[in-house]
């Protein structure tokens, strides 16, 4: 065999080796995607969409608020996936998840979160919920209290002892029932942002939330407004912290009575994770670090 033929054969073997290696890597990536990104059925048969990035324990599970989706955490997933496995969920009726549910309760949304956690076989995790997502993660935590390292509610629970009557709630819902899109856009623009908030962000979020299906949004909002934090929080032994905007005052005495610690952000509205992701990520990172090193169950 002459040198030229030997070089050709060696080159062909190298190409074949590279092709096989790439094929194996592609298969592994596809298998990982199949295992970790394929939608899963919630307890009542609704398909739940979710996204997984990164590795590390405990996992950090992000839950969006009313009429949102996992994209509201787009500034957090790349940041925290550098050190932790992060999971973002589309609750039923939101984002890419299914809509075939009859009762849009906080407990049912909590089951959505639990279903994803069980699918991913997460042993320990931190739950982060924005707005209505705060109620959802409290519901989820009650179903697996021994595995939750801590809860973070984002711009939620400003009045932990608040209880609304059904009449109060129907009065709040009245304009949304008459013209959902208009009422949602108006409410978001006028009530959920600070004076310094970015105008483009305001326009994008108000339009996005106004596009939610009223068949999901109205009963979900009703059930959220009727949900009582004071009933759910005592059932969760894990430490709970709030990262709230100062645009809406937080009742410090009520929070103290429930052993809930508060961190306040200034110059932002209802979406601090999007309005000032730098400060928010630093605050949340510190909370996660505290949960994993020295946090104790409440009441201990």
N, C-alpha and C positions, 0 to 999 in steps of 0.2 A: 504494500500500500504506500503510495507516494505521499509526500507532505501535504500537497494541496487537497487530496481526497480526505486525508485525516482531519484537516482543518475544517472542511465542509461538514464532515460527520459530527465533529465536536460542536460546531455551530448549531447543527440541527438538534442535537441532544439538548443543548442549552435552551433553545427556543421551546422545545417540547416541555422541558422542566418548568420554564417560566409560565407556559400556558396552563400546565397542570396546577401549579401553585396558585395562579390567579383564579382558576376555576374553583379550587378548594376554598380560597378566601371568600370568593363571591357566594359560594354555597353557605359558608358559615355566617356571613353577613345577612343573607336572606333568611337563614334559620333564626338568627337573633331577631330580625325584624318581625318574622312570623310569630315568635314567642312574645315579643314585647310591644308590638305596635298594632297587632290585630285586634279589632274591637271585640269586646266581651259582653255577654248578656247580663244585665242586672237581674235582681231577684224577681222582678215582674216581667222579664222577657224583653226589656228595651235594650237596644244595642248602644253600648257606651264607648265612645271614642276617647283615646288617650295617647299621650306621647311620653317616651322615656329617653332621657339623656344622662350620660355620665355614669360613674360608679362611686361607691363609698357608702358607709353606714354612719348614722341612720339615713334612710331615704327622706327626701323632702317632697311632700305631696301638695301641689298647688291647686286650689279650688276657686274658680271665678265667682262673680256675683250675679245678681239678677240681670237677665237679658245680655249677658256677656258670653265669653268663651275662653278657651285656653290662651288665645292670642293676647289677652290682657296681661299675661305674664311673660311677654316676649323679651322684656328687659331683664328678667330674672333667670330664665332657664340657662342661657349660655354662661352667665356669671357663676351660678351655684353648681352647675354640672362639672366645674373644674375640680370640685372637692367632694361632691355628693352625687348619689343617684337622685335625679329629680324626675318627678312625674307630674304632668299637667293633664287635667281631665276636662272633657266637655260633659257637663251634667246632661241628663236626659232632657230633650227638648231644646238644647242649646248647641251651637256649633255644628259638628258633624255627627252628633249622636241622634238616636232615634226619637220619634215623637209619639210612639204608640203607648201612651200612659193616660190613665183616666184621672188620677188623683195626684196633683203636683205638690206634695207636702215636703217639708224639710226632712222628715224621716225617710221618705222615698229617695230623696237626693242623697241622704247619708248612705243609704244602701248602694247607690251608684259608686260612691267612693270606696266602700268596703269591698265591692265586687272586684274593682281594679286592683286593690291591695292584695286580695286573696289570689288573684290571677298571677300577680308578680311575686307572690310568696315573700312579701316583705315582713321580716321579723320585728324590726323596730323602725319607727318613722315619726316624722314631725309633720303635723297638718297645718297648712297655711290657707286661710279662707278670707276672701275679700267680701265685705258687705254681707249680702245674704249668704255667701260662702262661709261666713263665721258661724251662722246657725247650722249650716250643713256639716261642718267639721265637728261641731259639738255632738250632733246626732251620730256621726260616724264613730267618734271616740267612745261613745257609750256602748257600742257594739263590740269593741275590742280594746277595753281599757288597759289590759296588761301589756299591750304592745306599743302604745302611744307614748313617745318620749316627751312631747309637749305640743301645745296648740298656740298658734298665732292668729289673731283676728285683726284684719286690716280695715281701718275706718269702719268699725262696727262696735256695737254694744256701748254706745255713748251713754245710755241710761239702762243699766243692767236690771234695775227693778221696774222698768216700764211694763205696764200691761194695758193693752187697748181693748175696748169693747168692740163687739161686732158692728155696732152702729158707727163707732169712730172709723173703723176700717172701711166700711162702705162709703162713708163721706169722702175719705181720701181717694177711693177708687172711682168715684163718680165721673170725673173728667176723663179718665182713662177708658172708661166704658163707652163714653160718648164718641170720642175720637182718639184712639190709642196713639197713633203716630204723632199727632199734633201735641197731645198732652205730654207724651214722653219727651219729645224734643224740647218743649218749653220747660219742663221740670228739670231736665238734665242741664240745660244752659243756665237757668236762673238759680238753681239750688245746689248743684254739685261741683261747682268750680270756684276757685278763689279769683280775686281781681287780677292776680299776676299770671293766671293760667294761660297756656298757649292757645291762641284762637283756633289754630288748625286742629289741635287735639280736641278742643271742645266740639268743633264741627264734626269731626270724624266719630267721636264717641256718641254724640247725640243722634247722629244719623244711624249709626250701627244699632243702638239700643231701640230706636224707634222702628227699626225693621224687624224686630222680634215678632213671632206669631202671637197675636193676642190670646189665642186658645191656650197657649202655655203661659204667657207672661202674666195675664190677669189672675188666674188661680194661684200661680206661684207667688205673686206679690201679696195676694190676700192671705195666703198661709204664712208667708214670712212676717207680715204685720201682726198676725195673731199669735205667732210663736213667742213663747215667754222664756227669755234667757235665764231667769231665776229658777226655772224648773229643771233646765238641762245642765247648767254648769255644776251644781253640787254633785251630780252623778259622774263627773269626770275627775279622777284623781290626779291626772297629769297637770303640771303647771300650765297656766294660761297667761299670755301676755297680749297686749293691744299695741298696735302701731297706728295711731289716729292723727288725723289732721286737726289743727286747732281752729279750723273754720267753724266746726260745731263743737261746743264745749262737751267734755266728758265728765260725767258725775263721778268725782274722785272718791267720795264717801261710799257710794254704791259699789264701785270697783273694789275698794278696800275690804268691804264686807264680804265679797266673794273671793278674796285673796287673788285678785287679778292685778298685775303690774302694767302700768301704762307708759308708753313712749310717745311723745308728741312731736309732730312735724309741722313747721310753720311755712306759710307761703304756698301751700298746696291745698287742693280740694279733696274730693272723694276718691281720687285715683292716685295716691302718692307714689305707687310703684311705677306709674307711667310719667307722672309730672316731674318727679325728681328721683330717678332711679339710682343715682349715685349715693345720695344720703340714705334712701330707703334700703338699698342693698347692704350698706354698711351696718345699719341698725339691725336688719334681719340677720345678717351674718353674726353679729354679736350675740343676738338672742339664741341662734342655733348653737353657737359655741357654748353658751351658758347651759343650755339644755343638755348638751352632751358631756359636760364636765362636772357641774356642781348643782344642777337643779334637783329639788326635792319635791315629792308629791305635795299637793296642797293639804293643809291641815296637819302636816308633820312638823 
